[in-house]
Amino acid sequence: MAPRHEHPFLNSVLLGFSLAAFIAFAALRHSRHRPARQVRNPTLPEPGPEGWFSPDALEGFPMKRLQPFLTGPNAPGLNQLFTAWILATHGHSTSSICHQLGLPPDVVHTLIEAAHHPERHQAK
């Protein structure tokens, strides 16, 4: 519909807009899909004399209930789960832990439930 002599200019403008839209989409997608194992500076309590993962700090950790989540290509690491446990026992929410550690909500919910109701999840 445009005059023939304006076609190269209009093609350049359309190509520029397309490229800008693609870069914006890629940047947005990249910022929302971080690797699952990346830890984003969680707020942790001060470690005890034996460190964050001391036997006392990990008391009640629901290892048996977490076994199904420890297999597969995107399985969380034990240090990641231990960190989530420490956060759960110090009152952090599911969404906070999921956001900070990149863990799936069902894993974090299992940890928080065990932290709030240790008598239900003790090993027998």
Secondary structure, 3 states (H helix, E strand, C coil): CCCHHHHHHHHHHHHHHHHHHHHHHHHHHHHHCCCCCCCCCCCCCCCECCECCCCCCCCCCCHHHHHHHHCCCCCCCHHHHHHHHHHHHCCCCHHHHHHHHCCCHHHHHHHHHHHHCHHHCCCC
